[in-house]
Amino acid sequence: MLVVVSKIRLVVKQAPTEIFAWAVDAATGAPTADVEVLVRGTGLKTSAKTAGDGTVRIPIKAEHGACEVLGRLGAPLLEPEGAGR
């Protein structure tokens, strides 16, 4: 079982050509900037940070299929290219 406790709520919509995510503070509902949003799908692993209004749009392709979307405020979810080598 996986249990996640977070002060951030992430609302996600997936269309054939993009992922739209909106991050808000769970207590106040205020938009949250700089949340790293990680998207993983078939042949896809990418991330982007939310803007000041708490939103981010990440382009995808239909062949990526149904994507897994995670959000994190703080340390990065993806290891930078070349790190640990």
C-alpha positions, 0 to 999 in steps of 0.5 A: 500500500502507498500512502501519500501525505502532502500539503499540495494538491495536484489536479491533472487533465490529460489530452492526446497532445498535453498534460495540464496540471494545477498545483494548489495549497491543500489548506488554503486553495492558493496556487503553488508555484515551483512544484515539479510535475513529473510525467511518465508514459510509454517512451516518455519521462519528463518534468516541468515546474508550475508557474506563479498561477500554479499551472503547467502544460507539458506536451505529449503524444498520443502514443505515450498512452495514459501517463502517470503524473506526480508532483513534488515541491522541494528536491527534484524527482528526476536525476539531472543528466550525467549525475552519478556517472 
